[in-house]
Amino acid sequence: MKFLFNRTIIIKSIVAAIAILLLKNFVFKKLSFQGQDFHDLIELSDITIIFTGAFFVFGLLLAGTMADFKESEKIPGEVASNLEAIKDWMYLALRAPRTGTTDLCKEPLDKTYLRTELLTITDGIMAWIYSSSKDSNVIFPLLRKSNEIAYYFAERGVDKEAIKGVQENTNAMRKQLTRAYYISRNNFIQPAYTLLRSILFIVVVLLLITKFKSDAADYFVTAFMTFLFCYLYLLVSGLDDPFDVTNGEIDVDLKPIDRFKQRLQADFLN
């Protein structure tokens, strides 16, 4: 079952290919107008240039979406690295000598608070990425929790390098998640999708009315070309939003953050 759910694009494309094949053989081959059969209105050799042009357009749009997807793949690893660095700065704060003469500076640091805050931030980031809305009113207040850790350190005379490190890694995370937010929210321009749908429609119609030299060529070329163009369309649509978790096939891998969370739960200030 998991195999099927993780290959929805292939399944949808195969279903489309079978549907077009059945439509052509059981409907179009029975239709005619003034003695002209609908299924052999044009020769295959007359439309090969159209298929070539269609492939070229799909290739251009696929290259554009792949660029954003490649950048998106780096974001979970970079976020996990910044969270790991914040954890290390916390260790430094706990072990390095503290300055200041206030009562807060004399109190031991609250390990439970630090552990809970970092776990909350990690869980919140993962929940935000997995959400469908990608609400900016959720993620940016969450990141301010990390700065609250810096303020907590500053009030208690913690080493300034630790405070600076927490703030720098927080700012880096803010940039990475802002980029993820805009990649997710700003989809490919609508006219481009209109063009893709138009090309897909034209290709399918041409396949339905094209005459082939043999039945075997008819079945194979019609099914294969329908499958290929449907697959390319669904691929471009999926790559356009790599943070869309409803599409399990084409979304970024959150394993770096998940593995960090496991390490955090296992060995951080237990």
Sine and cosine of phi, psi and omega as CSV:
sin_phi,cos_phi,sin_psi,cos_psi,sin_omega,cos_omega
0.00,0.00,-0.68,0.74,0.03,-1.00
-0.88,0.48,-0.60,0.80,0.02,-1.00
-0.85,0.53,-0.67,0.74,-0.03,-1.00
-0.94,0.34,-0.71,0.71,-0.04,-1.00
-0.90,0.44,-0.52,0.86,-0.03,-1.00
-1.00,0.09,0.04,1.00,0.00,-1.00
-0.74,-0.67,0.71,0.70,-0.07,-1.00
-0.91,0.41,-0.56,0.83,-0.01,-1.00
-0.90,0.44,-0.71,0.70,0.02,-1.00
-0.88,0.47,-0.70,0.71,-0.04,-1.00
-0.89,0.45,-0.72,0.69,0.02,-1.00
-0.88,0.48,-0.64,0.77,-0.01,-1.00
-0.93,0.37,-0.64,0.77,0.04,-1.00
-0.91,0.43,-0.68,0.73,0.03,-1.00
-0.87,0.49,-0.68,0.73,0.03,-1.00
-0.89,0.46,-0.67,0.74,0.01,-1.00
-0.89,0.46,-0.69,0.73,0.01,-1.00
-0.91,0.41,-0.66,0.75,-0.01,-1.00
-0.88,0.47,-0.70,0.71,0.01,-1.00
-0.92,0.39,-0.62,0.78,0.03,-1.00
-0.89,0.46,-0.70,0.72,0.03,-1.00
-0.92,0.39,-0.64,0.77,0.01,-1.00
-0.88,0.48,-0.66,0.75,-0.02,-1.00
-0.93,0.36,-0.70,0.71,-0.11,-0.99
-0.99,0.17,-0.46,0.89,-0.06,-1.00
-0.95,-0.30,-0.17,0.99,0.02,-1.00
-0.86,-0.52,-0.87,0.50,-0.11,-0.99
-0.92,0.40,-0.54,0.84,0.00,-1.00
-0.96,0.29,-0.12,0.99,0.05,-1.00
-0.97,-0.24,-0.08,1.00,-0.04,-1.00
-0.98,-0.19,0.57,-0.82,0.04,-1.00
-0.47,-0.88,0.34,-0.94,0.04,-1.00
-0.65,-0.76,0.90,-0.43,-0.03,-1.00
0.80,0.60,0.69,0.73,0.06,-1.00
0.99,0.12,-0.01,1.00,0.00,-1.00
-0.98,-0.22,0.88,-0.48,0.03,-1.00
-0.93,0.37,0.66,-0.76,-0.01,-1.00
-0.92,0.38,-0.49,0.87,-0.15,-0.99
-0.99,0.13,-0.07,1.00,0.05,-1.00
-0.70,-0.72,0.71,0.70,0.01,-1.00
-0.94,0.33,-0.55,0.84,-0.02,-1.00
-0.73,-0.69,0.34,-0.94,0.05,-1.00
-1.00,0.01,0.50,-0.87,0.00,-1.00
-0.86,0.51,-0.61,0.80,-0.04,-1.00
-0.90,0.43,-0.35,0.94,-0.03,-1.00
-0.98,0.20,-0.30,0.95,-0.12,-0.99
-0.87,-0.49,0.09,1.00,0.00,-1.00
-0.87,0.50,-0.55,0.84,0.01,-1.00
-0.91,0.41,-0.53,0.85,0.03,-1.00
-0.92,0.38,-0.68,0.73,0.04,-1.00
-0.89,0.46,-0.65,0.76,0.02,-1.00
-0.88,0.48,-0.72,0.69,0.02,-1.00
-0.90,0.44,-0.62,0.79,0.01,-1.00
-0.90,0.44,-0.69,0.73,0.04,-1.00
-0.88,0.48,-0.63,0.78,-0.02,-1.00
-0.89,0.45,-0.72,0.70,0.00,-1.00
-0.90,0.43,-0.71,0.70,0.03,-1.00
-0.87,0.49,-0.64,0.77,0.01,-1.00
-0.89,0.46,-0.66,0.75,0.02,-1.00
-0.89,0.45,-0.73,0.69,-0.02,-1.00
-0.93,0.37,-0.57,0.82,0.04,-1.00
-0.91,0.42,-0.64,0.77,0.03,-1.00
-0.89,0.46,-0.62,0.79,0.02,-1.00
-0.91,0.42,-0.68,0.74,0.00,-1.00
-0.95,0.30,-0.52,0.85,0.02,-1.00
-0.90,0.44,-0.54,0.84,-0.01,-1.00
-0.88,0.47,-0.73,0.69,0.04,-1.00
-0.91,0.42,-0.61,0.79,-0.03,-1.00
-0.91,0.42,-0.66,0.75,0.02,-1.00
-0.89,0.47,-0.63,0.78,0.04,-1.00
-0.93,0.37,-0.62,0.78,-0.02,-1.00
-0.91,0.42,-0.55,0.83,-0.01,-1.00
-0.88,0.48,-0.46,0.89,-0.03,-1.00
-0.98,0.19,-0.40,0.92,-0.17,-0.99
-0.88,0.47,-0.74,0.67,0.01,-1.00
-0.85,0.52,-0.64,0.77,0.03,-1.00
-0.91,0.41,-0.63,0.78,0.01,-1.00
-0.94,0.35,-0.64,0.77,0.04,-1.00
-0.89,0.45,-0.69,0.72,0.02,-1.00
-0.88,0.47,-0.63,0.78,0.02,-1.00
-0.90,0.43,-0.64,0.77,0.03,-1.00
-0.93,0.36,-0.62,0.78,0.07,-1.00
-0.90,0.43,-0.64,0.77,0.04,-1.00
-0.89,0.45,-0.64,0.77,0.01,-1.00
-0.91,0.41,-0.65,0.76,0.05,-1.00
-0.87,0.49,-0.65,0.76,0.05,-1.00
-0.87,0.49,-0.68,0.74,0.01,-1.00
-0.90,0.43,-0.62,0.79,0.04,-1.00
-0.91,0.42,-0.54,0.84,0.07,-1.00
-0.90,0.43,-0.65,0.76,0.06,-1.00
-0.87,0.49,-0.66,0.75,0.03,-1.00
-0.89,0.45,-0.69,0.73,0.00,-1.00
-0.87,0.49,-0.58,0.82,-0.02,-1.00
-0.96,0.27,-0.46,0.89,-0.13,-0.99
-0.96,-0.27,-0.44,0.90,-0.06,-1.00
-0.98,0.21,0.46,-0.89,0.05,-1.00
-0.88,0.47,0.55,-0.83,-0.01,-1.00
-0.94,-0.33,0.48,-0.88,0.01,-1.00
-0.92,-0.39,0.18,-0.98,0.03,-1.00
0.96,-0.27,0.37,-0.93,-0.08,-1.00
-0.85,-0.53,0.05,1.00,-0.02,-1.00
-0.96,0.29,0.24,-0.97,0.02,-1.00
-0.89,0.46,-0.58,0.81,0.00,-1.00
-0.90,0.44,-0.56,0.83,-0.02,-1.00
-0.94,0.34,-0.36,0.93,-0.02,-1.00
-1.00,0.00,-0.28,0.96,0.00,-1.00
-0.98,0.20,0.55,-0.83,0.09,-1.00
-0.93,0.37,0.51,-0.86,0.02,-1.00
-0.93,0.36,0.59,-0.81,-0.05,-1.00
-0.99,0.14,0.99,-0.15,-0.04,-1.00
-0.90,0.43,-0.60,0.80,0.00,-1.00
-0.89,0.45,-0.65,0.76,0.04,-1.00
-0.88,0.47,-0.74,0.68,-0.03,-1.00
-0.89,0.46,-0.69,0.72,0.01,-1.00
-0.89,0.45,-0.71,0.71,-0.02,-1.00
-0.90,0.45,-0.68,0.73,-0.02,-1.00
-0.89,0.46,-0.70,0.71,-0.03,-1.00
-0.93,0.37,-0.62,0.79,0.07,-1.00
-0.90,0.43,-0.64,0.77,0.02,-1.00
-0.89,0.45,-0.68,0.73,0.02,-1.00
-0.90,0.44,-0.71,0.70,-0.01,-1.00
-0.89,0.45,-0.74,0.67,0.03,-1.00
-0.88,0.48,-0.65,0.76,-0.02,-1.00
-0.91,0.42,-0.64,0.76,0.02,-1.00
-0.90,0.44,-0.71,0.70,0.00,-1.00
-0.90,0.43,-0.68,0.74,0.01,-1.00
-0.89,0.45,-0.62,0.78,0.00,-1.00
-0.92,0.40,-0.69,0.72,0.02,-1.00
-0.90,0.44,-0.62,0.78,0.00,-1.00
-0.96,0.27,-0.26,0.96,-0.03,-1.00
-0.96,0.28,0.42,-0.91,0.01,-1.00
-1.00,0.09,-0.44,0.90,-0.08,-1.00
-0.99,0.11,-0.49,0.87,-0.07,-1.00
0.76,0.65,0.83,0.56,-0.10,-0.99
-0.96,0.28,0.84,-0.54,0.01,-1.00
-0.93,0.37,-0.40,0.92,0.02,-1.00
-0.95,0.30,-0.11,0.99,0.04,-1.00
-0.99,-0.17,-0.75,0.66,-0.18,-0.98
-0.96,0.27,-0.63,0.78,-0.08,-1.00
-0.96,0.28,-0.65,0.76,0.15,-0.99
-0.88,0.47,-0.54,0.84,0.04,-1.00
-0.89,0.46,-0.68,0.74,-0.01,-1.00
-0.91,0.41,-0.45,0.89,0.05,-1.00
-0.91,0.41,-0.34,0.94,0.09,-1.00
-0.88,0.48,-0.56,0.83,0.02,-1.00
-0.92,0.40,-0.62,0.79,0.07,-1.00
-0.93,0.37,-0.48,0.88,0.08,-1.00
-0.88,0.48,-0.53,0.85,0.06,-1.00
-0.91,0.42,-0.66,0.75,0.04,-1.00
-0.89,0.45,-0.66,0.76,0.03,-1.00
-0.91,0.41,-0.62,0.78,0.03,-1.00
-0.86,0.51,-0.69,0.73,0.03,-1.00
-0.91,0.41,-0.68,0.73,-0.07,-1.00
-0.88,0.47,-0.64,0.77,-0.01,-1.00
-0.92,0.39,-0.34,0.94,-0.10,-1.00
-0.93,-0.37,0.31,0.95,0.11,-0.99
0.92,0.39,0.51,0.86,0.01,-1.00
-0.95,0.31,0.45,-0.89,0.04,-1.00
-0.72,0.70,0.76,-0.65,-0.07,-1.00
-0.89,0.45,-0.49,0.87,0.02,-1.00
-0.90,0.44,-0.60,0.80,0.03,-1.00
-0.91,0.40,-0.67,0.74,0.02,-1.00
-0.89,0.45,-0.72,0.70,0.00,-1.00
-0.89,0.45,-0.65,0.76,0.00,-1.00
-0.89,0.45,-0.68,0.73,0.03,-1.00
-0.88,0.47,-0.69,0.73,-0.03,-1.00
-0.92,0.38,-0.65,0.76,-0.01,-1.00
-0.91,0.42,-0.67,0.74,0.01,-1.00
-0.95,0.32,-0.52,0.86,0.10,-1.00
-0.90,0.43,-0.71,0.71,0.02,-1.00
-0.89,0.46,-0.63,0.78,0.03,-1.00
-0.90,0.44,-0.68,0.74,0.04,-1.00
-0.89,0.45,-0.62,0.78,0.00,-1.00
-0.88,0.47,-0.66,0.75,0.03,-1.00
-0.91,0.42,-0.68,0.73,-0.03,-1.00
-0.91,0.42,-0.69,0.73,-0.02,-1.00
-0.97,0.26,-0.46,0.89,0.12,-0.99
-0.91,0.42,-0.65,0.76,0.05,-1.00
-0.90,0.44,-0.66,0.75,0.04,-1.00
-0.89,0.46,-0.63,0.78,0.00,-1.00
-0.88,0.48,-0.73,0.69,-0.06,-1.00
-0.96,0.28,-0.54,0.84,0.09,-1.00
-0.90,0.45,-0.65,0.76,-0.03,-1.00
-0.95,0.30,-0.62,0.78,-0.10,-0.99
-0.99,0.12,-0.56,0.83,-0.07,-1.00
-0.99,-0.13,1.00,-0.02,-0.01,-1.00
-0.97,0.24,0.16,-0.99,0.02,-1.00
-0.83,0.56,0.54,-0.84,-0.05,-1.00
-0.84,0.54,0.66,-0.75,-0.10,-0.99
-0.85,0.52,-0.65,0.76,0.05,-1.00
-0.84,0.54,-0.50,0.86,0.04,-1.00
-0.92,0.40,-0.66,0.76,0.06,-1.00
-0.92,0.40,-0.60,0.80,0.06,-1.00
-0.88,0.48,-0.65,0.76,0.03,-1.00
-0.90,0.44,-0.70,0.71,0.00,-1.00
-0.88,0.47,-0.70,0.72,0.00,-1.00
-0.90,0.43,-0.62,0.79,0.01,-1.00
-0.90,0.43,-0.70,0.72,0.02,-1.00
-0.89,0.45,-0.69,0.72,0.02,-1.00
-0.87,0.49,-0.69,0.73,0.02,-1.00
-0.90,0.44,-0.71,0.71,-0.02,-1.00
-0.89,0.45,-0.69,0.73,0.01,-1.00
-0.87,0.49,-0.70,0.71,-0.02,-1.00
-0.91,0.42,-0.69,0.72,0.02,-1.00
-0.89,0.46,-0.68,0.74,0.02,-1.00
-0.89,0.46,-0.64,0.77,0.03,-1.00
-0.90,0.44,-0.56,0.83,-0.01,-1.00
-0.94,0.34,-0.50,0.86,-0.09,-1.00
-0.95,-0.33,0.18,0.98,-0.05,-1.00
-1.00,-0.03,0.64,-0.77,0.03,-1.00
-1.00,-0.07,0.73,-0.68,0.03,-1.00
-0.92,-0.39,0.32,-0.95,-0.07,-1.00
-0.96,0.29,-0.45,0.89,-0.01,-1.00
-0.58,-0.81,0.32,-0.95,0.03,-1.00
-0.90,0.43,-0.60,0.80,0.00,-1.00
-0.88,0.47,-0.70,0.72,0.04,-1.00
-0.91,0.42,-0.62,0.79,0.03,-1.00
-0.86,0.51,-0.79,0.62,-0.04,-1.00
-0.89,0.45,-0.74,0.67,-0.11,-0.99
-0.93,0.37,-0.78,0.62,-0.08,-1.00
-0.91,0.41,-0.68,0.73,0.00,-1.00
-0.88,0.48,-0.75,0.66,-0.02,-1.00
-0.91,0.40,-0.70,0.71,-0.07,-1.00
-0.91,0.41,-0.72,0.69,-0.03,-1.00
-0.92,0.39,-0.62,0.79,0.06,-1.00
-0.89,0.45,-0.73,0.68,0.03,-1.00
-0.85,0.53,-0.72,0.69,-0.09,-1.00
-0.91,0.42,-0.73,0.68,-0.04,-1.00
-0.95,0.31,-0.59,0.80,0.08,-1.00
-0.90,0.44,-0.66,0.75,0.00,-1.00
-0.89,0.45,-0.70,0.72,-0.01,-1.00
-0.89,0.45,-0.65,0.76,0.01,-1.00
-0.89,0.45,-0.73,0.68,0.00,-1.00
-0.92,0.40,-0.56,0.83,0.02,-1.00
-0.92,0.40,-0.72,0.69,0.03,-1.00
-0.88,0.48,-0.69,0.73,0.01,-1.00
-0.89,0.46,-0.65,0.76,0.00,-1.00
-0.94,0.33,-0.66,0.75,-0.01,-1.00
-0.93,0.36,-0.38,0.93,-0.04,-1.00
-0.90,0.43,-0.50,0.87,0.07,-1.00
-0.76,-0.65,1.00,0.09,-0.05,-1.00
-0.93,0.36,-0.18,0.98,0.03,-1.00
-0.99,-0.17,0.24,0.97,0.07,-1.00
-0.99,0.12,0.98,-0.22,-0.10,-0.99
-0.97,0.24,-0.15,0.99,0.06,-1.00
-0.96,0.29,-0.29,0.96,0.04,-1.00
-0.95,-0.30,1.00,-0.01,-0.13,-0.99
-0.92,0.40,-0.32,0.95,-0.04,-1.00
-0.97,0.23,-0.65,0.76,-0.15,-0.99
-0.84,-0.54,0.91,0.41,0.14,-0.99
-0.72,-0.69,0.34,-0.94,-0.06,-1.00
-0.93,0.36,0.48,-0.88,-0.03,-1.00
-1.00,0.05,0.85,-0.52,-0.01,-1.00
-1.00,-0.06,0.27,0.96,-0.02,-1.00
-0.84,0.54,-0.64,0.77,0.01,-1.00
-0.84,0.54,-0.68,0.74,0.01,-1.00
-0.94,0.33,-0.64,0.76,0.00,-1.00
-0.90,0.44,-0.66,0.75,0.03,-1.00
-0.91,0.40,-0.61,0.79,0.06,-1.00
-0.89,0.46,-0.68,0.73,0.01,-1.00
-0.87,0.49,-0.64,0.77,0.02,-1.00
-0.89,0.45,-0.67,0.74,0.04,-1.00
-0.91,0.43,-0.64,0.77,-0.01,-1.00
-0.88,0.48,-0.71,0.70,-0.01,-1.00
-0.93,0.36,-0.49,0.87,-0.10,-1.00
-0.99,0.14,-0.61,0.79,-0.19,-0.98
-0.71,-0.70,0.08,1.00,-0.09,-1.00
-1.00,-0.07,0.95,-0.32,0.12,-0.99
0.82,0.57,0.61,0.79,0.07,-1.00
-0.98,0.20,0.00,0.00,0.00,0.00
